[in-house]
Amino acid sequence: MLQTPSGGAGSGTAARDSRLMSIGTVLNVLREEFPEVTVSKIRFLESEGLIEPQRTPSGYRKFSAGDVERLAHVLRMQRDHYLPLKVIREHLDAMERGEAVQLPVVGRQRTAEDVSEPSAARTVARIGRAELLAAAEIDEGDLEEWESYGLIAPLEDGAYDAEAVTVASLVAELGRFGIEPRHLRVMKAAADREAGLVDQVVAPLRRHRNPQTRAHAEARAKELAALTVKLHTALVQTALGVRLP
């Protein structure tokens, strides 16, 4: 577990509170390694006793760095070792007791072939409207306004892509600096143009008869998306004359 420094009673409590994370922030952190994790998944793991986040007086979950580390460990054991939650819980409990334990082997282990094999059958992680509001810690009025500007849009079935949590959290954060949703339409338009450029490049691969080639199109799309994001960041930094850490 990650350790946090302690201080005086009052200042220590304030410092600890400032380091706690909302479920939306935790989702963003975890999705760097686990892109398909969802708010529902985190809540499910909590209901199964794998984590015990703190609660604010209004009922919002607040996660410590140790909670996030434990969540990542659980997801890693599920992904790489196909372990059931009961086994994972027993393993983690033994580790917390300071016992020297080996990772149990249940079923087959994840192989290099599993990691490198593209999966065209993956479905987009989805969340409901109530989950989105809770994860981003926004209200219905905020979401309706952002939808009116096209910053967030529900899918055909009324649910949302899990990435909507990231968008909502960032829009809310920018709002604290006085940047209103109407100001962000230009960014949304630029993002749509960049996505169109990537689609144009990978479209021939997606239409190919060979399933492996079609699957390769998704990997190529992710690679191009990452490059466009890096270029966009570099251009903004150059225009402002700043360097991000």
C-alpha positions in Angstrom: 0.0 0.0 0.0 1.1 3.6 -0.6 2.1 5.4 2.6 1.1 9.0 3.3 2.9 11.3 5.7 1.2 12.3 8.9 1.1 15.8 10.5 -0.8 17.6 13.2 -4.3 16.7 14.0 -6.0 19.5 12.1 -3.6 20.0 9.3 -3.1 16.2 8.9 -6.8 15.6 8.4 -7.1 18.4 5.9 -4.0 17.1 4.0 -5.5 13.6 3.9 -8.8 14.8 2.7 -7.1 16.8 -0.1 -5.4 13.6 -1.3 -8.6 11.6 -1.5 -10.0 11.0 -5.0 -13.5 10.9 -6.4 -14.6 7.7 -8.2 -14.4 9.6 -11.5 -10.7 10.5 -10.8 -10.0 6.9 -9.8 -11.6 5.7 -13.1 -9.3 8.0 -15.1 -6.2 6.8 -13.2 -7.1 3.1 -13.7 -8.1 3.4 -17.3 -4.5 4.1 -18.3 -3.8 0.4 -17.6 -7.3 -1.0 -17.7 -9.1 0.9 -20.5 -12.3 -1.1 -20.1 -12.9 -0.6 -16.4 -16.1 1.2 -15.5 -17.8 2.9 -12.5 -20.0 -0.1 -12.2 -17.0 -2.4 -12.0 -15.5 -0.3 -9.2 -18.7 -0.3 -7.3 -19.1 -4.0 -7.8 -15.6 -4.7 -6.3 -16.6 -2.5 -3.4 -19.8 -4.5 -2.8 -17.7 -7.7 -2.9 -15.5 -6.3 -0.1 -12.4 -5.9 -2.2 -12.1 -2.2 -1.2 -13.7 0.1 1.4 -13.5 3.7 0.3 -14.4 6.5 2.6 -17.7 8.3 2.3 -18.5 12.0 2.5 -21.5 13.2 4.6 -23.4 13.4 1.3 -22.6 9.8 0.4 -19.9 10.3 -2.2 -17.1 7.8 -2.3 -13.6 9.1 -1.7 -10.6 6.8 -2.5 -7.1 6.9 -1.0 -3.9 6.1 -3.0 -3.9 2.8 -1.2 -7.5 2.1 -2.4 -6.4 2.8 -6.0 -3.3 0.6 -5.6 -5.5 -2.2 -4.2 -8.0 -1.8 -7.1 -5.2 -2.0 -9.7 -3.9 -5.2 -8.0 -7.4 -6.8 -8.1 -7.9 -5.9 -11.8 -4.4 -7.1 -12.6 -5.0 -10.5 -11.0 -8.3 -10.9 -12.8 -6.9 -9.9 -16.1 -3.5 -11.7 -16.0 -4.3 -14.7 -13.9 -8.1 -15.3 -14.3 -8.5 -15.5 -10.5 -12.0 -15.5 -9.0 -12.7 -12.7 -6.5 -12.9 -15.0 -3.5 -9.3 -16.2 -4.2 -8.1 -12.6 -4.8 -9.7 -11.5 -1.5 -8.0 -14.2 0.4 -4.7 -13.5 -1.3 -4.9 -9.7 -0.5 -6.0 -10.4 3.1 -2.9 -12.7 3.6 -0.7 -10.0 2.2 -2.1 -7.4 4.5 -1.4 -9.7 7.5 2.2 -9.7 6.4 2.2 -13.3 5.3 4.6 -14.5 2.6 2.2 -15.8 0.0 2.6 -16.9 -3.6 0.1 -15.9 -6.3 -2.3 -18.9 -6.6 -2.8 -20.5 -10.0 -6.4 -21.0 -11.0 -7.2 -21.8 -14.6 -4.8 -20.7 -17.3 -2.4 -17.8 -17.1 -2.5 -14.9 -19.5 0.2 -15.4 -22.2 2.1 -13.0 -24.4 -0.2 -14.2 -27.2 -3.2 -13.0 -25.2 -1.7 -9.6 -24.7 -0.7 -9.1 -28.3 -3.8 -10.5 -30.0 -6.1 -7.7 -31.0 -9.7 -8.2 -30.0 -12.2 -6.8 -32.5 -15.1 -8.1 -30.4 -14.5 -5.8 -27.5 -17.5 -3.7 -26.6 -17.4 -0.1 -25.6 -17.7 0.3 -21.8 -20.9 2.0 -20.9 -22.4 3.7 -17.9 -25.9 5.0 -17.1 -26.9 8.6 -16.7 -27.1 8.4 -12.9 -23.6 6.8 -12.8 -22.2 9.5 -15.0 -23.6 12.2 -12.7 -22.3 10.5 -9.6 -18.8 9.8 -11.1 -18.3 13.3 -12.3 -20.0 14.8 -9.3 -22.2 17.1 -11.4 -25.9 17.7 -11.4 -28.6 17.2 -14.0 -28.5 20.8 -15.1 -24.8 20.7 -15.8 -25.2 17.6 -18.0 -28.1 19.0 -19.9 -26.2 22.2 -20.7 -23.1 20.2 -21.8 -25.2 18.0 -24.0 -26.8 21.1 -25.6 -23.3 22.2 -26.7 -22.4 18.7 -28.0 -19.7 18.2 -25.5 -21.3 15.0 -24.2 -23.8 12.8 -26.1 -25.6 9.6 -25.1 -25.4 6.5 -27.2 -28.4 5.2 -29.1 -29.6 3.2 -26.1 -29.4 6.2 -23.8 -26.3 5.1 -22.0 -22.9 6.8 -22.2 -19.5 5.8 -23.3 -17.4 5.5 -20.1 -15.1 8.2 -21.6 -17.9 10.6 -20.9 -16.8 10.6 -17.2 -13.4 12.0 -18.3 -15.0 14.6 -20.5 -17.4 15.7 -17.8 -14.7 15.9 -15.1 -12.5 18.0 -17.4 -15.4 20.3 -18.4 -16.2 20.8 -14.7 -12.6 21.5 -13.8 -12.3 24.1 -16.6 -15.5 25.7 -15.4 -13.7 26.5 -12.1 -11.4 28.8 -14.1 -14.3 30.6 -15.7 -14.3 28.7 -19.0 -17.9 28.0 -19.9 -19.2 25.2 -22.1 -19.9 27.5 -25.0 -16.2 28.3 -25.0 -15.4 24.7 -25.5 -17.3 24.2 -28.7 -14.2 25.1 -30.7 -12.3 22.3 -28.9 -15.0 19.8 -29.7 -15.0 20.8 -33.3 -11.2 20.4 -33.5 -11.5 16.9 -31.9 -14.2 15.9 -34.4 -11.9 17.0 -37.3 -9.0 15.0 -35.8 -11.1 11.9 -35.4 -12.3 12.3 -39.0 -8.7 12.4 -40.1 -7.9 9.2 -38.2 -11.0 7.5 -39.6 -10.0 8.4 -43.1 -6.6 6.7 -42.6 -7.9 3.5 -41.1 -11.1 3.2 -43.1 -9.5 1.0 -45.8 -8.2 -1.4 -43.2 -11.6 -1.6 -41.5 -13.2 -2.6 -44.8 -10.7 -5.4 -45.5 -11.9 -9.0 -45.9 -9.2 -10.3 -43.6 -10.4 -10.3 -39.9 -6.8 -9.8 -38.7 -6.5 -6.7 -40.9 -9.7 -5.3 -39.6 -8.5 -5.9 -36.0 -5.3 -4.2 -36.9 -7.3 -1.2 -37.9 -8.3 -0.7 -34.3 -4.7 -0.8 -33.1 -3.7 1.6 -35.8 -6.6 4.0 -34.8 -5.4 4.0 -31.2 -1.8 4.7 -32.2 -2.9 7.6 -34.5 -5.2 8.9 -31.8 -2.3 9.0 -29.3 -0.1 10.8 -31.8 -2.8 13.4 -32.5 -3.2 14.0 -28.8 0.5 14.5 -28.3 0.7 16.9 -31.3 -2.3 18.9 -30.1 -0.6 19.2 -26.6 2.7 20.3 -28.2 1.0 22.9 -30.4 -1.0 24.3 -27.4 2.2 24.5 -25.3 4.1 26.2 -28.1 1.3 28.7 -28.7 1.2 29.6 -25.0 4.9 29.4 -24.4 4.6 27.0 -21.5 5.7 23.5 -20.8 3.5 21.0 -18.9 5.2 18.8 -16.3 
